[in-house]
Amino acid sequence: MGTEESVPIPAPEEAEKLFLRRVRTRRIEMGLSQGDLAQRANALGVPLYQQTVAKLESGHRSLKFSEAEAIARALETSVIELMSPEDVKKREPYRNPPLKAEELKSRIRTFEQMVISLVSQGYEASLAEEDAKRQAEQAQHLAAAASMERRQIEERTAVARTELHMAQLRLQQLEAAQASIGTAMRNRRYELKLSIEEMSVATRIRPEVIKAIEAEDFSWRPAGNPKSDVYVRGTLRVLAEYLSLDGDHLVDLYDREYSSTADGM
């Protein structure tokens, strides 16, 4: 009994390579680009992109069975035909077969739906783009308004701080004018955070004299000396200048309350 010659079955990897080589050959014969083939596969319900076709044909990606079916149908043939062991060089070049009217109508409907869907997606994308632009413009206007308001607030704050400082100075001057000599000097020394020793070193006035003046005690004046008031006035002016107080005002207070002569002379 004779043995029947069997057709060799290629290994899986070789079969895939053979399939993809024939896919590329048939695609070129049909005048299709990789993008055209991807669109045909998409129309058949299998998502495929030009980059995917390129990777498949170059061997940089494995082929899925669903993709093989869709690619074969997109090339108007079958997987079996593309997997046939017949040498591709011996095959007759592809000739576009005449399509029937129903097939053409079906294809037209498919691409009409695709166009409608793409137009709708494009319109929605255009609306989204316009909305994003409007929001960006509104955000810019809001940012500009907020920046202007911030600058105005900063200007008003600077003016308010200046007014506050002037008011504080006027209050200090008023309080100093109403206070006694000792109170005015002591408060000012506390405000400047000075010690009596520091004032003594700076003014060359003895610490005990400064303490006595702050206590409203002028018994340190040279007794029986007609120029004692002159000495006190000079001391008060030196201390007032060091403490940034009104020396004339302190001397007037001294003349009215502590001078040894009635008219302060």
Stockholm file with secondary structure:
# STOCKHOLM 1.0

chainA/1-265         MGTEESVPIPAPEEAEKLFLRRVRTRRIEMGLSQGDLAQRANALGVPLYQQTVAKLESGHRSLKFSEAEAIARALETSVIELMSPEDVKKREPYRNPPLKAEELKSRIRTFEQMVISLVSQGYEASLAEEDAKRQAEQAQHLAAAASMERRQIEERTAVARTELHMAQLRLQQLEAAQASIGTAMRNRRYELKLSIEEMSVATRIRPEVIKAIEAEDFSWRPAGNPKSDVYVRGTLRVLAEYLSLDGDHLVDLYDREYSSTADGM
#=GR chainA/1-265 SS CCCCCCCCCCCHHHHHHHHHHHHHHHHHHTTCCHHHHHHHHHHTTCCCCHHHHHHHHHTSSCCCHHHHHHHHHHTTSCHHHHTCCSCGGGSCCCCCCCCCHHHHHHHHHHHHHHHHHHHHHHHHHHHHHHHHHHHHHHHHHHHHHHHHHHHHHHHHHHHHHHHHHHHHHHHHHHHHHHSCHHHHHHHHHHHTTCCHHHHHHHHTCCHHHHHHHHTTCCTTSCTTCTTHHHHHHHHHHHHHHHHTCCHHHHHHHHHHHTCSSTTCC
#=GC SS_cons         CCCCCCCCCCCHHHHHHHHHHHHHHHHHHTTCCHHHHHHHHHHTTCCCCHHHHHHHHHTSSCCCHHHHHHHHHHTTSCHHHHTCCSCGGGSCCCCCCCCCHHHHHHHHHHHHHHHHHHHHHHHHHHHHHHHHHHHHHHHHHHHHHHHHHHHHHHHHHHHHHHHHHHHHHHHHHHHHHHSCHHHHHHHHHHHTTCCHHHHHHHHTCCHHHHHHHHTTCCTTSCTTCTTHHHHHHHHHHHHHHHHTCCHHHHHHHHHHHTCSSTTCC
//
